[in-house]
Amino acid sequence: MDKKWERLIKQYEEHCRRIRKATTVNINEKPSEKTKRIEELAKNYIKWFEFYFPNYAKSPCSWYQKEMARLLIKFKIISLLAEIFRSGAKSVHLGMGIPLFLYFTKDLFYMLLIGQTDPKAKKLISKLQSQLQHNQRLINDYGKRYNYGDWTGGDFTTIDGVKFKALSIEQSARGESEEENRPDYILIDDVDTKKRCKNDKLSREACDTIWEDIRGTFDEGGERQRFVVANNNFHPNTVINQLKKQFKLINEKAKAAGRKSRHFIVTAKAVKDLSTFEPNWPEKTNAEYWRVKYDETPYRSFMREYQHTHVQDGVIFKPEQIQWRQRLRFDQYDGLCFYGDLSYKDAGDYKAMILVGKIGREFHVLAAYVRQTSRTNVAKWLYDYVFDNKLLNYNVKYKIEGLFAQDEFVNDFDTEGDDRGWYIPVTSDKKSKEGKYDRIEGMSGFFERGNVWFNEKYKGSTDFQNLEDQLLAFEKGSGANDDAPDALQSAIKEVNEISFINKFDTRTSSRREILDKKKNRY
């Protein structure tokens, strides 16, 4: 036997053992009490799930799990996109809890489950079979329902003729049926791969397969057509992202035609924002858990896997363009500028303060402070850096982006100066700075020509890592943070202007000198 399958079977057997152990029954329950309890549980999916699956229901259900269940139970004909963060228990409910609830309430007769690969699809459907065969509470209340077939073969059937089948997205679902019956509940679960997402053609073909081959297996005009796609939205080419765009267009058409929508999108990020870190499943985790998770996970990975943000590496700025070298003496640079991009929110967005030095054609990123913090902490860091490096002895420009509230921001630096008894001449940049994306992309030429260097002393530090992450993630419409690239672009622009003035000093001549140099006009 293949080692992969041997491992899966061992995992399955252990899973079945845990189910049997967890689903104890009350042998002293009276028949009338039992009947009443079953009827009451069948009225509420959440209570039903928590009773029959105690080993999964260790935390109360979230709002989005309740909403997915409500929609799928209420509507017999429905298309649902479950855009749920990693570890959000989407498969447990959409691939096990809800289908079994519909089955036992006689509202599901043929389930087709599509997985990323054949083993993964079969592993998903094994959860259903294991519950039917080994869940003592289900057996006690509904009787033994499993009949024949096995998840290792990709399908099984119950004693009342309901079929559960698994296929990979690479396998053809065309003509999928059991005698006169066709699927009435289709789940496409986590089918995307990073490799396929990087190929536009293959990604479009996967989406076409879902619309045509898989969705086409429904019985046209059938009473039940529940179509579900579940995944986290980590790339523009994911199936769920492509379908999300198409669902929105379909809903617009339905609205224009006066029809009720049958296409629904349920979206849940791990946290509502990166300021409070308030979780979307607070019954399971708290804000501190996600704050630590965020700190211990690379920024790009966290945003892709937990926040549905399409952070692609190196679309504009490439990893190989991030170069490191030791900084020169400050007096060797033609121009030096500290530039800050400070968000209006006190601690919600990133604050970025970057020091750039220019020598010849090169721009050296000498220091950076890139964090989600308060403006007060930015001011403290700047004063510490200036003091430690004696920067007041050099000609350094200190600027922050000049929005309507930036005079207040300047005061934050002056307040820090009041406490220390000396001041850094921070001024507000009042120039118009429209077209952020174009401005930042405009400095990519400096990176392409190898003109930008980063201070080797800070390689791997929190601030330079955040700066690097934001540069590599930068792309129009990505939703990724871009405060650091914005500050870097502005600093480069400033030192360019400084060095131009320094290189080409203004020269004046008297009127007599000008006339003496001219040829005789007579």
Secondary structure, DSSP 8 states (H G I E B T S, - for coil): --HHHHHHHHHHHHHHHHHHHH----TT--HHHHHHHHHHHTT-HHHHHHHH-TTT-SS---HHHHHHHHHHHH-SEEEEEEEE-TTS-HHHIIIIIHHHHHHHTT--SEEEEEESSHHHHHHHHHHHHHHHHH-HHHHHHH---EEEEEGGGTEEEETTS-EEEEEETTS--TT--BTTB--SEEEEES---HHHHT-HHHHHHHHHHIIIIIGGGS-TT-S-EEEEEEE---STTSHHHHHHHHHHHHHHHHHHHT----EEEEEE-SBS-TTT--BS-TTT--HHHHHHHHHTS-HHHHHHHHH-----TTSSS-GGG-EEE----GGG-SEEEEEEE--SSSSSSEEEEEEEEEETTEEEEEEEEEEE--HHHHHHHHHHHHHHTTGGGS-EEEEEE--TTHHHHHHHHHHHHHHHT----EEEE-S----HHHHHHHTHHHHHTT-EEEEGGGTT-HHHHHHHHHHHH--TT-----HHHHHHHHHHHHHHHHHHHHHS------HHHHHHHS----
